[in-house]
Amino acid sequence: MPAKYRVEITPTAEQDIEATWDYIAQDSPENASAFIVALGEQIDALERLPLRCPFIPENEILGTSYRHLLYGNYRTIFRIAGKTVIILRVIHGARLLDGALLEG
């Protein structure tokens, strides 16, 4: 199935992914690398079916229309602009999402 969307990862989301690797690698660099590879595969799958992902519950409070991809304990927060999926953040699911997290 050909890709229908282009996936762009913001610098902030890239930093989130690096921080996630660093955190997991404190216990096991191998597990950290395996997790990041699998997370990348999940993000890449958004090229085909981003609309399968639910809207985030915080949309009502934030006045946004963001979606999230859940993988393990992490949430990949993204928005769709035309045929582009823009990855905004990759955060631990226990973190509360507010407008300040989405800035930058």
N, C-alpha and C positions, 0 to 999 in steps of 0.2 A: 504494500500500500504506500503510495507516494506521500511525502510530507505535504501538509496543507498549510502549515503555519511555520514561521521562522521563530526560533527561540533566542532571545537576547538575555544575557545575565548582567545585571547592573554591577558596578564595582563594589557596592555595599554587599550584595548577595555573594559575590566572590570572596569577600572578606569573611562573611558568615561561614562559608564552606571551609575556608582555611582554619578559622577558629574552631569549627566542629572537629576537623581532623586533629588539631592540636589537643583538644580536650580528650577525645577518645584515645589518642596516642599516648597519653599519660599512663594508661593501663596496657595498651597494646598497639604498637604502630601497625602491625599486620591487620588487626581488626579495623583500625581507623581507615587504612587504605581500602580495604574491602567494602566498608560502609560507604565511603565517598564514591567509589566506582559504581556501586549499586544505586546510590542517590543520583549520580549522573545519568544512569540509564533511565531512571524514572523521569528525570527532567527532560531528557531527550524524547521520551514518549509523548511529551506535550506537543511535539510537532504534528502529531496525528489527531489526538483527541483531548484537547484542553477543556472542552466544554463538559467532559465527564466529571470534572472536579467540582465539588460544591463551593458555593459562595461562603466566605468566612462569616462567622456570627457577628463579628465586630462591624460589619458594613453599616448596620443601622445607626450605630453610634458615630462612626467615622464619616458617614456620608459617601461611601465608596462602593465600588462593585468589584471588589477583589475576590479571587478564588484561592483555594489552597489545595496542594497535593500533600497528602500525609504519607510519610515513610518512616517507619520506626517511631521514635519519639519526636520526630522533627516535622515541621510544617514549612513547605515551600510556598510562599505568598507570591501571587502573580496577578497581572491584569492582562487583558486581551485588548489590543489596539489594532483593529482591522485584521490583518493576517499575521500579526506579530504577537507572540507571547513574551511579556516582559517580566522576568523574575526579579522581584523587588527585595525579598529577604528569605533567608533560610534560618529559621529559629527553632529552638527547643519548644515543644508543645506546652510546657509548663509556664513559659513566659507569656505575660499578658501583652497583647498587641495594642499599641496606642499610636496616635499620629506621629509622635516623636520618633518611634522606631522606623517609620516609613519615610522620614525625611533624610536627605543626604544621598 
